[in-house]
């Protein structure tokens, strides 16, 4: 929703967002912190509170990597936030969708995380309201043959009873406010028109005009004894309660003086819409018996609409009376407006000055970035990295000093801070204390910053970076001859969206294409008229007119059957292509003739047409594709490969594209990813881009497609596909051999306070029992260590201690452990790891035993439950680093993939890395020229170069109290070896499982806005 045009919002949305946002602004101020619970992927509240810092939470988010900024997954019954995290919590029309037994818990939890107020809106249980909803639902049923989803849920869960809500609220806080808003019959009339509009697009302009008139004028006086919506406000203290009461008691805004005339004009427009429908009725009657059913429907709707128009005229009379009483308030408001205009003029002048300053600073910034880029890629910069390490640590010390007052305050005062520091010093030594201070001295909340800035960064990327990338990718395409067949299934598509989708093909800069459309027996005449016009006017547009509706897979197959191009490209009927899409693909496939499948990056078009939610994808990641349809669009497949793969299959409706992609990936010689945004998903009420629950049948089809693919690819090794934690995500399971021993290899030196819980967790929480633990004692000197090691060997015969009294070398120690072990799978583990996931051993082992998989690692968490490891990106921060480090483990918005999705990586951390013994030996083990760090990345790179893929598995979760048993100092030799062996990905090109459009200097995925 556009903040500058909120008055064009659907009236029902405007009601609840305007009322609640006004309360929040009055009590907490416009720049407050707000949590919206039950927001789905919509960010409408931001349009009404543009200065607020809003977090959007829902328990049912799409698995698509691209979600709106600051959107998190969560359960309102158990919010994962500290007490008092937000000034206000808002839950709009959510409570009625919560089971009755859970509503009390939702009120308690939302009040707990609020500092001042909680605002709920909901329809309450009332005979008149129930009847109004039933009548409104009947309108939808008449046209679409099924219940309107949201009203059906009201009947399923039961609307909240006002007396129950009052009782529960009174038990939570003594400061409760409950008011009604939105006259019931007016709501029914306007909502019915909205539903009818979905069937008859001709009415859209008239209904939109009514929405705007309601929002601009009627809303302010829309109160009556019988209302549709209740507004419940819970306050945390008396002062906040008083502010709520004062706001609710304030006089309503005056109606516009010419409101009745504007409503009359809107009703005239509505009448014109009715006349158009009447004309369609006459046409339908002339066409004979086959169309008389539609004529009856149109007659009935004509009567319904005229009844609703009459109700609105009655409402005008009531509003005229209200307007007379508000004239004085209008005159007073006019005086205030004059004063406000003067203030705004002053602010506009100040803004113009600041914008000029910003432009100057941006120019300086870009010049500095260009200079830094040249320095970073110089030989002298790379070879002096070990010496800069000293400077980096000095800078960290300065940051700690600057933030010392804040750190002391957060610790609870000087005395508490001192006690904490002494405790850490005793437990972890000077290195551990220093690391803690450095971590806390960094700017807080990288995820919070990323979410807020992503859209701004993306708009800058579109303006400054994308044009150059597209120019380079499309240069010389005019000389290419590759022909593309665009596959587009269509059924009752909104005519404007369909026209825009076709235009995006016709307007391609590259001319060698054909558009193969299969109309799946659309009943919407406007849809058919668009197709007929394009079929007539553009010879490259082919339309197959199917005689019966067979759903999207059959329609796609019909479109493919008429394709004659070298490649097929898949386009949904309501989305759009970038103008240079085919030119970029044509160039790539001409340059690399063994390519059989190409895909691109993508973004969304919001309801105002703005490009949002970019998704910058990794190169082909089979592990990710087995868990989520991340490839999305644009997908181009060599037509011969698509046909050899079996084309589109019925029974996979909603996931037919991903099903074809998986089968084609097995046939393809090579798959390429174009890191360009060539496809724009359109967000609207029925699209999965806007609503993740809009196609639940597609989730089941996706699971079956993945299961078929894995059964074909891995045979008896494959077991099943489980549903993931989120919609449209999946977790494949693979079988373990009957006899498979996992050797867990743990180097250690004293520090049994970490080793003991590590081993206890393995013994007590692991469900796979065929394992051995090989403890490599690297010169422990404490008597209690010797006692503990002697004791555990006697407790469990699966534990062995191997003395290794050599100078510390992580690589050499683990190679010794591999030789001393007997298992089929080697699992190298730090001694400060603690098991969370019980089936971690069989999950890691079953994956690394797959024939094409090399090293495998899991999701490692710091003790504060933020991410320590979710895969290594080679080249990040000039060497290699953990992407998502210090972010919360949430399936939330990011311009990259979600950290909660398993995927392929170049390497995983050596703190927990599994590999089959056979592959470890074939690769030559760890490179012992690395002393402390680097050999884990080097092993992953060697596996990748040998044709294997490495995997990060998000379903395997462990705690990692990083480097607690040893310091973090890195010897110069490890930098030298890394510089030599991480090539070419460290400097010359980007890690294939990251994106060149993302910033390699930030573990939090951020869009790269500096020119290359």
N, C-alpha and C positions, 0 to 999 in steps of 0.2 A: 504494500500500500504506500502511495506517494504522500509524504508529509505535507506537500503543498496542495494536495487535492483530496483531503480527507472527506470533504463535503460531498464527494461523488461516490463514497463507499456505499455498499448495500445498507439500507436503513437499519436492518437488524444488527449488523456489526457496529454501525455508528452508535446505536443506542447503548450497547454495553461498554464499548471502549471509551466513548465520550464521558459517560456518567462516572465510570471508575477512575479514569485518568484525571478528571477534574477533582475528585476527592483526594487522590494521591498528591497532586500538585498543591492543593490547598493546605494539606496537613504536613507534607514532607518537603515541599519545594520542588521546582522543576528539574533540578539537577541531582535528584536523589538516586539511591541504588534500589532497584526493583527486581523481584523474582516473579515471572509469570509462570504459573503452574498449569499444565495442560495446554500449552501453546501450539503443540504439533510443530510443523515447520514454518508456521506463519509468524511474522514479526510485526503484526499490525499495531501493537501497543507502542512501538517505537515511533510511529507516525503521529501519535497523540501526545507522546512525551519525548520529543526529539532530543532534549538535553539530558535525559536520564540515562543511567548506566543499567541496562536491562539484561538479565539472564533469562533465557527461554528454556523451560524444562518440560519434557513429556516422557511418558513411559512406552511410547510406540513410535520410534523414529525409523525412517528408511535406512537400509544398509548402504545406499548409494553414498560414495565417499563425499559428495558435495552436499553439505547442509548449511543453513544460514549461520552467520556469525553468532557466537555466544549461545549456541543451542546445545543443550546437554541432555543426556538420558538420565532419568531418575524416577523414583516412585514417591508420590505425594504422601504415602502412608509411612515412609521411612526416609526422610530427606537426608542426604549425605552432606549436610552443611552444619557448621557450628551454630549455637544459639545466637540470635541477634545478628545474622549475617547481612540482612537487607533492611532498609528503611521501611519498605512496604512489600507485601506479598499479594499478588493479584491472581485470582482463579475465576475466569469468566465462562459461564455456562459449562462448567466442568462437573460440578457436584452431582448433577442429575445423572451423569454417566458413571458414577462411582457406586458400587454395590452398597446397599443400605447399611450393611454391617460394618463397612469401612469408613463411613462418613465422619464419625466422631474422631477417628484417628487422623483423618485428613485435617480437620479443624485444629486439633492439638498440635500436629507437626508444623503446619503453616504458621500458627501463632508463635511456635517456639523459635523459628528462624527469623521472625520479624522483629525489628526494633521498635516500630511505632504502630502500624496498622496492618490488618489483613482485609482485603475486599473480595467478597464472593458475589457473583450474580448467578441466578438460577430461576427457572420456572418452578413454581410450587404446586403441590397436589391440590387441585380444586376442580369441582365438576365442570364449571364453565370453561376453564382452561383446557381440561381434557377433551371436551367436546370440540373446542376450537382446533386443537391439534389434530384430532381425528378427521375433521372436515378438511383441513389443510393437507393431511396425508392422502386423503382420498383423491385430491386433485392430481398428485404425483402418480398414484396407482393407475388412474385412468389412462395416463399417457405412457407410462413406462412399465406397467405390469408388475411392479414390485413396490414394497414399502420404501418410503424415504428414510434413508439409513439413520439419520440422527433422531428423527421422531420415533422410529421403531425402537431405538435404544431407551428412550424415555419410558415406553411401555414395558420394556424388558426389565429395567432396573427399578422402576417405580419412582415417580417424582418425589422429591423431599417434602415432608410435611412441615408446615411452618411451626407447629407446636413442638415437634421434635428438634428442629434446628434451634429454636429459641432456648430449649432446655439444655442442649449440648453446648451452645455458645455461652450460656450463663454459667455452666460448670467450668468453662475455660477462662473467662474473664468477667469482671463486673461491668465492663464498659462495652455494651452491645447496642448497635443501631441497625434497624431493619426498616427499609422503606420500599415502596413499590414504584414501578415506572413502566410506561408503555401501555396505552389503552388497549384492551384485549381485542376488541373487534377490529380496531384499526390494524393491529398486528396481523390478524387473520386475513384481512382484505389484501394488505400489501404483500404478505408472504405468499398467498395464493397466486398473485400476479407474477411474483418471482418464479414460482414453479412452472406456471404456464409458459412463461417466457423461455424456459429451457427447451420446451417442445416447439415453440413458434418464435423463431428468431426475429421476425418482423416487429415484435413488441419490445425488443431490447431498448431502443432509443426512448420510447415513452416511459418504460419502467425506470430507466436510468434518470429521466427528468423528474419523476416522482420521488425517487430516492433523494435527489439533490434538494428538492423543495422541502421534503420532510426534515432533512438534516439541517438546512439553513434556517428553517422557520418553525415547523411544527414541533420538533424535538423539545424545545425549551418549555413548552406548555403541555407536553403530552403526559398528563397525570389524570387519573380517574379512579373511582372506587374499585373498578374491576380492571386489573392490570395483568400483563403477561409475565413480567420479570420482577423478581425480588432482588434487592441489593442489601447484602449483609456486610456490615463493617464491624470488625473486632479491634478494639484499641488496647494497647499494652499499658497505658498509663492515663491518668486523669487529664493531663494537659492535651494529649493527642485526642482523647475523647471529646474534650471541649472544642477543639478545632473542627472535628467532624461535625458536631452538632451545629456550630456556627455556619459551616458551609451548607449543610442541608437546610438551614433556616433562612438562608439568603434568598432574596426575591429572584424569581426566574427572569431570564432575559426577555426583552420585548420581542413580539413578532414583527416581521417586516411589514410595513404599511401596505405594500402591494401584494402581500402573500395570497389573498383570495383570487386576485386576477391571475397570478402566476399558476396557481393550482388549476384554475379554469383552463388556461392555455395547455397545461399538461394533460388535462382530461380530454381536451380537443385532440391532442396528439394521440392519446390512447384510442379515441374514437376513430382516428385515421387508421390506426393499427387494426381495429375491429373491421373497418371497411375493407382493408386488404385481405383479412381472413374471410370476409364474406365473399369477396371476389374469388378467392381460392375455392370456396364452397361451390359457387356457380360452376367453375371449371371442373371441379370434381364430379358434380352431378352430370355434366355433359359427357364425361368419360365413361359413364356406365356403372354397372353393378359393382365392379371390382373396387371402386373408390367411394361407394356410398357410405361405408363405415366411417371413413375419415370425415365425410360431410356431416354425419350425425355428431361426431365429436366436436367439430368446429361450431355447429349450431349450439351444442350444449355449453361450449366454452364462451361463445358469444353472449349467451344468457348470463353465465357466471360473471363475466367481465362487466357486463352492464349493471348487474347487481352490486358488484364491488364499486363501480363508479358512483352508483347512487349512494352507497355507504360513505364514500369519500365526500360527496356533496353535502351530506348531513354533517360530516365532520367539519366542513368549512364553516357552516353556520355556528357551530360551537366555538370554533377558533376565532370567528369574528367577534363574538362576545368577549372572549378572553383578551383579544387585541385591544378592545376599547379600554379595558382596565389597565393596560400596560403602556399607554401612550406617555404618561409622565415619566416612567422609567426609561423609555426610549429617548426622550429629550435630555434626561440627565446623562445617559450613556453617550449621546452625541457630543456633549461638552468634554467628557473624558477622552473621546476619540481625537478631538482637536489637539489636546495636550500630548496624547500619545504620538500623533503624527510628527510633532516637533521633535520629540525625543528620538523617534526612529530616523529622522533626517540627520540628526547629529551622529547617530550610530552608523548610518550608511557612509558618511564621510570618513569616519574612523576605519570602517571595514575596507574601503577603497585604498586607504593608506597602507593598511596591514597587508592587503593582497599584493601591493607593489613590492613591499619588503620581502614577502614570501617568495615571489618570483625571482628576486635578486639572490636570495639565499639558495634557492634550488639550483640556479645556474652555477653558483660557487660549489655546491655539493657535487653536481655532475662532473665539474672539472677535477675536483679532488678524487672522485671515484675512478675516473679515467687514469689519473696519475698513479693511484694505488694499484690499479689493475696491471699496469706495466711493471711496477715494482714487484708485485707478487709473482709474476711469471718470469722474473729474471733468475739467472743461475745463482747469482750471489745471494739473493733472498732465500732461495731454497736451501743452500748449503750452510747459511748462518743461523738456521732455525734453532739448533741447540743453544746458541748463545742468547737468543732472544727469550728463551725460557726463563732466564734469570730476571730479565726486565719484566716479563709478564707477572712473575710472582711478586716483584716489588710493587707493581700496579695494583695487584690484589690486596697487598697490605695497606696501600693508601685507601682503597675502597672500604676496607674493614674499619680503618680509623675514622673515615668520614661518617660512617653509619653507626659508630659505637654508641652514641646516645640513644638511637632508635633500638639497637639490639638490647641495651640495658633495660629500656622501658618495656620491651616485649617480654623480657625474662622476669619482670616483676620487681625491678629496682636493683640498685647496686649490690645489696647484700645477696639477693637471690641469684643475680648474675654471677657473682663471685663463687657461690657454692656450686653452681652448675659447672663453671669452668674448671674448678678444682676436681670435681667428680669426673669430668671428661678427661682431664689430664691424667688422672690416676688410671682410668680404664683404657684409654686409647693412645696415651702418649702425646708428645708435642705435635707429631704429624696429624694425628686424628683430630686434636683440638683445632689446629690450623685449618684443616679441611672443612670442619663444621663452620668455622667463622667465615671462610671464603664463600661457602654455599649460601649462608644467610645474608651475606653482604651483597649478593647479586640482586638486581632488581626483581621484585616479587612478581610471581604469577606470569610466566611467559605465555601460557595459554590465554590468559585474559587479554593481554596486549594483542596477541595474534588475531583473536576473533574480532576485536573492535577495529583493527586496521586493515583487514583483508579486503573489504570492498573498496576502500580508498586506494590501497595499493593496486588493486586490479584495474580500477579506472585509469590510474596512471600508467600501468602496463599497457592497456589498450591504446592509450594516446601516444606513448613514447617508445615502446618496445615492439609491439606487435606489427606495426607497419613495416619495419625493417625486416623482421623475420619472414613475413609473408612475401615481401618483394624478393628476397633471396630464394625462397622455396618455389616461387612460381616463375622465375626468370627463365625464358627460353621455352616455356610450355607450348607456345604456338607451333613449334616444330614437331610436337608429339602427335601420334595418331591413335593412341589407345582409346578405345570406345567404352564408355560406361553405361550400363543399364541400371537405372534407379528403380528399386522395387518399393512400391508404395501401396499397401492395403488401405482401403477407405470404407468407412461405414458411418453414415449420418454425421459427418464431420461438420463443425461450425463452418459456414461458408467463407467467412473472412479468414479464419485460420488456415483452411484448405487452400484458399487463393494465395495466401502469403507463402505457404510451403511450396506450392508449384512455382510461384515467382522466383523463389530462392534457387530453383533448378534452372529455370529459363534465363535468369540473369547471370549465370555462371560466366566467368571470363574465358573458360575453356569450352569450345563449341562441340566436342565430339561426345555426345551423350544421347540417350533416349530415356524417357520417363515412362515406366511401365506401371500403370495404375490398375488395380483390381477393385472395382466397386462391389462390395459384398451385399448386394441387393438393398441399397439404402432406401428408406422410406421418406427421407427428408428431401423434398423437391428442390430446396435451395442448394443442397449438396450436389444433386444430380445436374442442376443447371450450371454450376461452376465447372463440373467435369465436361459437360457437353460443349461449353464455350471453348475451353482449352483444347479439346479434341478437334474442334472445328478450326481453330485459329493457329495452332502450332503443330506442324506435321511431326515433330519429334515426340509428341505426347500420345501414347497409346492407352486406350481404356478398354479393359475387359469387363463387360457388364454381366456379372454373375446372376443367375436366375433364382438362386436360393441363398440364404444366409448360412455360411459354413464356419464363421468365426475367423479370427485373424490368421491362423496358420494356413487354412485352406485358401484364403484370399491371397496370402503371400505366395503360396505355391502357384496360383493362377497367374500372378504377375510375373513370376520367374519363368513360367512356361512360354511367355511371349517375348522374353528377353533374347537379344541377339548380340549383345556387346561382348568385349573381351573380359570385362570385370563387371560384377554387380555391386551396387552400393545400396545400403538399406536406409530408408528415410521414413519416419513416422508421419502420418497425415497432418499433424498439427505442429510440426517442428520446422526448423529452417537450417539451411546450409550457409556457411560462409562463402562469399563470392569467389574466393580463390581455391575452394576445396578441391575440385577435380584437377585444376592445374597443378597443385602441389602433389597430389597423388600420382598424376601422370608422370611428372618428373621423377619421382622416387622409383616407380616401377620400371621406368626406362633405364635408370642408372643401375638398378640391381635386378637383373632379369630372373633370378631364382626366387623372387618374392611371390608368394601366393596369397597372402593375407596382410592387409594394412589397416591400422586403426589410428584415430587421432584423439586429441584432447577435446574437451567439451565444456560448455557452461549452460546456464539457464537464462531464459527471458522471463522476467517477472511480468505481472499483469499490466504494468505500464510500458513494457517493451524494453526495459533496462537490462543490460547484461550483468548477471550476478552469479554467485556460487561457481566459480571456476573449478574444474577438476583437472589438475595436471598429473597425468598418469605415469606409472613406470613403464619401461619396456616389457615385452611379453613375460608375464609372470604366471606360469601354469598353476602354482599353488594358490595364488589369489583368485584365479579364474575358477578354481574348484570350490571356492567359498562364497563368491559374490560375482555377479555379472558386471565386473568393473570395467570391461572394455566398452560397454555401452554403445556409443556412436562417436564418430562416424566409423562404420565398418565397411571395408571394401574387400571382396573375395574374388579371386580369379574364377570366372564362370565355370570353367571345366572342373575346378576343384569343388565348387559348390554342388555341381551335379553329381560328381563322383562320390560326394559325401552323403547323397540321398536327398538333397534339397530340404525344403521345409516339411516337418512331420506333424500330422494332426495328433492331438492328444497332449501337446505341449503349449497350448494357447497361453499367451502372456509371457512365455519364456522361449518362444520359437526362435528368436534371433540368437539367444545364447546357446540354445541346443545346436543350431547350425554351426555356430562359431566353434564349439567344442569338437564337433565331428570334423569340421574343416581343419582344425588345428592338428588333428592326427594325420591328415592327408597332405598338409602344406609342407613344402620343402623349407620355407623360411617365413617368419612372421616379423613385420616391422611396425614400429610405433612412430608416428609423426607427431612431434611435440608442438603442435599448432592447434589452436581452438578452431576447428572446422565445422562444429555442429552446435546448434543452440536448441536445447530442450525448452519447450514452452510450458510455463506453469499456468494451470487453470484447475477448476474444481475437480475434474475427473482424470487429471494426468498424474502419473506416479511421480513426476517432477515436483508437483505441488503437494500431493497427499499420498503418503506411503501406504495407506490402507485402502487406496482406491481400487486395487486389483489383487485381492488376497488369493484368488485362484492361481495367480501367476507364481506365488511362492511355492506351492506344491509342485507345479510344473517344473520350476527351476530345480527342485530337489531331485525329481525323477531324471531330468536331463543330466545332472552331474553324476548320479548313480550309474546311469547307462554308460556314460563316458569313462568313468573309473573302472567299471567292470570290464569294459573292452580293453582299456589300457593296461590294467594290472592283473586281470584274471582273478585267481583264487586269493591273491594277496589282499584284494579289496573286501571289506566287510559290509559297510553300510554308510549312509549319509544321515547324520542327525541334524535337526534344526539348530541353527545358531542362536545366539542370545537375542538377536534382533531380526525383524522382518527382512526377508530376502538375503539372509546370511545362512551359511551352512557349515557343518563340521564333518568332514569325511573321516571315517575310521577304517584302519587297516588291521589285518590279522597278524598276530605274532606267531612264529613257528612254535610247535609244541615244545621244543627244547631251544631255549634262547637265553643265554646268560648275559646279563649286563654287568660289566666291570666298572664300578664307580671309583675313580682315581682322584685322591685328595692329597695334594702336598700341604704340609703344615710345619710350623715351628712354634712350639708352645701355644699360648693363647687358647687354652682348652675351654675358656668361657664362651668361645665361638664354635670351636670344633664339637664340643659335646652336644649342644642343641642341634647342630647340623646332622650329626650321626643319629641322634635320637629321632629327629624328624624323618629321616630315611627309614629307620627300623619300624617306627610306629605308624607312619602315614602312607607308606607305599603299598599299593594293592598288588603290584607285580612282585613275586617273592623270589624268583630265581635271579639273584644278584650277589655280587661280592663287593666288599669295600676294601680297597687297597689304600692304606694310609702311608704316605711317604714322609717319614720323619726326617726333616731337613735340619738336624743338629739341635733339637730341643735340649734345654739345659735345666729347666725347672723340675724339681723333684715331683711335684704334683702331676706334671705332664707324663713322666715315666709311670707313675702309679695309675693314672687314667688309662694310658695305652695298654698296660699289662692287664688291667681289669676288663676292658671291652673285648680283648681277644678271647678271654675266658667266657664272656657272656654269650657271644654269638660266633659260631664257627665260620660264618661268612665274612668275618672281619680279619684282615691281616695287616700287620705293620711291617713296612720295609724300611730299615735304616738307610738314610741317604746323607751321610755327613760330608757334603760337598758344598763349595761356594754356591749361593743361591743362583739358580738359572731355571726359570719357570719351564722353558722348553725342554731342557735336559731332564729335569725331574719327571715331567709327564711322559717323556719317551721311556724312561726307566720304568715308570708305572705301567705303561703299555706292555713292555716286555715281561714284567712280573705277573701280569694278569692272565686270566684264562677265558675271558668272556668273548662272545661273538660280537658284542657291541661295546665300544669304549665310551665312557661318559666322564669327561674331565670336569671336575667340580672344585670351586673354591671352598675353603674351609669356613667361610662366613655366609654360606647359603642355608636357607631354611625352607623346607618344602611346604607349599600351599596346596597344590593340586594332587590328589591321591594317585591318579592314574598317569602321573608324569613319566614314569619309566617306560611303560608300554607304549605311550604316545610317541615319545622321542625315538624309542628303538624301532617301532614299526615303520616310522617314516624313514629313518636313515638306512633301513634294510631294503627300501625300494631301489630298483636298479639304477634309476636316474638321479638319485638324491645323494649329495655329499655330506656336508656338516649340517647339523640341526641344533637350534637353540630355542629358548623360551622367553616369556615376558618376565623380566626381573624388576622387582619393586624395591625402592628404598623403604626404610622402616616407617616413614611418614606416608606410605602408600602412593607416592608418586613414582613415575617410571624411571628406572635406572637404565634398562636396556629393552629396546623394541626393534632391534636390528641395527647393523653397522652400515653407515654410508661412507664409502671410501672417497676421500677428498674433502669431507666436511671439516671445517676449521683447519684447512690446509693439510691435514693428515688423514685421520679417520675418526669418526665420532658416532655417538649413539643418537639417532634421530628420535624425537619426542622426549628427550631426557628432561626430567623434572616436571613433566606435564602430568595431569591426572589421567589414570587409565580409563578413559571414557570414549564411547563411540560418538564423538561430537564432530562438529564442522571443522574442516581443514581443507586447504587447497590441494592436499596430498591424500593418500589413503588413510583410513582410520588406524590408529595404533592397536585397536582391538581386532584387526583382521590379519590372519596369517598370510604371509607373502614370501616371495623369493628375495634374497639379499646376496650381496657379494660375500658377506661374512657375518658371523655371530660372535659374541664375546666369549673368550676362553673361560670366563667364570662359570659357564655351563654350556658345554658343547659336546654333542654326541656324534659319533661316526662309526660305521661298521669297521671291524678290524681289517677286513679284506681291503677296503678302500684306504684306510689309514696307512697300511703297509705299502699299498701300491703308490701312494702319494709321497712316501718317504718320511712320514711322521712330521713332527714339528722341527722347524729350522732352528738349530741351537745357536746360531749366530745372534738371535734375539735373546736378550737376557731376561727382561721383565715383561715388556709388552711388544706387540706387533706380530708375534708368530701365529696368533689365532687368526688375524686378518690374512696373513700370508698363506696359511693353510686353506682358508676359504677361497682365495684367489687361485691357488693351484688347482683346487677342485673344480672351480668354474672353467679354467682354461682347459681342463681335461674333458669337458663336456658334461659335467654334473651340475645340478642346481643345488644351492644351499637354501635352507628354509628357516624362517623365523615363525614359530608357532605360538600364537597369542593364547591358545587354550592351555598351555603349560605355564603355570604361574608359580614363582618362587620369590622369597625375599632375598635380597643381596645387601648385606651391610658392607658396602664396597671398601676393599683394601683395609679392613680393620686390623688384620693380623700383620700387615706390612705397610710401610710408608708408600707414598705415591711418587717419589722421585724417579725419573726416567733417565737411565744412563745415555750419554751422547751416542754410544754405538747403536742403540735402538733407533734413534732418529736417522742415522746414516743408512741403516739397513732398510728402514721404512721408505726413505727417499728413493732408494734403488728398486725396491721390490713391489711397491704399491703402484708403480707406473703400469699403464698409462693413465689410470683413472684419477690419480691424485692431482694432476696438473693438466694433462693434454686433453682429456675429455671427461664427461660427467659419468659418474656411476650409473650403469644402465637401469638400476632399480630405483633411481631418484628421478628428478626432472631438471633439465637445463633452465626451466622457467622458475625454479625455486632457488632461494638463497642458500648457498653452501656454507655461509658463515653463521647460520642459525639452526640449532637443533630443533627449535620449534618451526614447523614448516611455514615459511613466509614467501611471498611472491617476490621474485628478483626484479627490482625496479631500476637497477643500474644498467646502463648499456654495456654489452659485452665488449 
